Amino acid sequence: MARVETLVISGDPDRWRSLGLTVTDDGLIPLYGTSLRIVAPTPRDDAAGDEPQARRALRNGPGGVIAWELSGTAADTPDLVDGLPTTTLEQPPRPVFADHDLGAVGLDHLVVLTGDLDRTSTAIAAATGCELKRIRDLGSMRQGFHRIGGGGLIVEIVERPEVEDDDASFWGVVINVDDLDAACELLGDDIGAPKDAVQPGRRIATVRDEAGLGLPVALMTP
């Protein structure tokens, strides 16, 4: 069974630091479970060399500004899983965590956007060994949920009829924080007001585009 070790995000590490997240010199944001790694945007080209597969996929793949690094997958796992940039790690990294002024503890879930939930879900299950857990039908859209690696990261697949791309794409991430009200006070105008989440008893707030992260990010109570 696979595990999502790291999400690689194209962006400016200083923007993420400004939110109160600890970012190491090599761009790592250490979190429990799945960590984030922020890499500087690079021009699209065909250069390969010794660059990691996920970084090359960020350059050239159709999956947007995120790639994922998986451990426990087969050596022949494709670099693109239904369009999602993917790197297979032969050996998982040593677990590491850092304290964050934001109070971040881990990733709650990763959102994938697709025009065909069944196709994308089948591809993810084939690459990770983690089957679809359930589907939520909202009429105008459907949501499917995988949990990658037993108690690991939840992948929320969102199918919308207006999505016409042949490939799925990573859309955004939700980070769990110890104290949502304190996190919102720290971020000030960079985040919207907390509101009730879909999950009973939990609350969520969305970081505004003006924060300059380059993708949708929300903070949520554990």
Buried (B, 14 or more C-beta within 10 A) or exposed (E): EBBBBBBBBBBBBEBBBBBBBBBBEEBBBBBEBBBBBBBEEEEEEEEEEEEBBBBBBBBBBBBBBBBBBBBBBEEEBEBBBBBBBBBBBEEEEEEEEBEBEBBBBBBBBBBBBBBBBBBBBBBBBBBBBBEBEEBEEEEEBBBBBBBBBEEBBBBBBBBEEEBEEEBBBBBBBBBBBEEBEBBBEBBEEBBBEBEEBEEEEBBBBBBBEEBBBBBEBBBBBE
